């Protein structure tokens, strides 16, 4: 019986453990987005670039693909997709493997 009493004694005499207080300045940051950028080159045709954009970029419609293709030609580059890193890596790799000239991924 002395064990029970001593355990109860220690349990009641121990000071309570406090959880660390949360700082009011903690903010949640969203994951950064990444840009998939196609660069102009002297190898790929307008038709081929537009077809690749429609094939590999989800939701890419013909009119938008052609706008971006002209932007690549006229301005030297175009951001063709912006979003989470994992998806950006996939689209970047697919377009690069298709033969398009790609800029390195960069955060948006």
C-alpha positions in Angstrom: 0.0 0.0 0.0 2.9 2.4 0.5 3.6 2.2 -3.3 0.1 3.5 -4.1 0.4 6.3 -1.6 3.8 7.4 -2.9 2.6 7.3 -6.5 -0.4 9.4 -5.6 1.8 11.8 -3.6 4.2 12.3 -6.5 1.4 12.7 -9.0 -0.2 15.5 -7.0 3.0 17.2 -6.0 4.5 17.4 -9.4 4.1 20.8 -11.2 2.0 20.7 -14.3 3.7 20.6 -17.6 2.8 23.6 -19.8 2.7 23.3 -23.6 4.7 25.9 -25.4 2.7 28.9 -26.3 2.0 29.5 -29.9 3.3 32.7 -31.4 0.7 34.9 -33.0 3.2 35.5 -35.8 3.1 32.0 -37.2 1.9 32.2 -40.7 1.3 29.4 -43.2 3.0 29.8 -46.5 1.7 28.1 -49.6 4.0 26.0 -51.6 5.6 28.1 -54.3 4.5 27.9 -57.9 7.0 27.2 -60.7 7.0 28.5 -64.2 7.4 26.3 -67.3 9.1 28.5 -69.9 9.6 27.6 -73.6 12.5 29.4 -75.4 12.7 30.3 -79.0 15.0 28.2 -81.2 15.7 27.8 -84.9 14.8 24.1 -84.9 11.1 23.7 -84.1 8.3 24.9 -86.4 5.3 26.9 -85.1 3.0 24.0 -85.8 5.2 21.6 -83.8 5.5 23.9 -80.8 1.7 24.5 -80.7 1.0 20.7 -81.0 3.4 20.0 -78.1 1.8 22.6 -75.9 -1.6 21.1 -76.6 -0.4 17.5 -76.0 1.5 18.1 -72.8 -0.1 21.0 -71.0 -3.5 20.1 -69.5 -6.3 22.2 -70.7 -4.3 23.9 -73.5 -6.5 24.8 -76.3 -5.4 25.6 -79.9 -5.9 29.4 -79.8 -3.9 29.7 -76.6 -1.2 27.4 -77.9 -0.8 29.5 -81.0 -0.7 32.7 -78.9 2.1 31.3 -76.8 3.9 30.0 -79.8 3.9 33.4 -81.4 5.1 34.9 -78.0 8.0 32.4 -78.0 8.9 33.5 -81.5 8.5 37.3 -81.1 9.7 37.7 -77.5 12.2 34.8 -77.2 10.2 33.0 -74.6 6.8 32.3 -73.1 5.6 31.0 -69.8 3.3 28.2 -70.8 2.3 26.9 -67.4 2.5 27.9 -63.7 1.8 25.7 -60.8 3.1 23.2 -58.2 6.7 22.1 -58.6 6.0 18.4 -59.2 3.6 19.1 -62.0 5.9 21.8 -63.4 8.8 19.3 -63.5 6.7 16.8 -65.4 5.5 19.2 -68.0 9.0 20.7 -68.4 10.5 17.2 -68.9 7.8 16.2 -71.4 8.3 19.3 -73.5 12.1 19.0 -73.3 12.0 15.4 -74.4 9.7 16.4 -77.3 12.6 18.6 -78.5 11.5 22.0 -77.3 14.1 24.4 -76.0 13.3 24.9 -72.3 14.5 27.5 -69.7 15.3 26.0 -66.3 12.3 25.9 -63.9 12.0 29.0 -61.8 9.7 29.9 -58.9 6.9 32.2 -59.7 
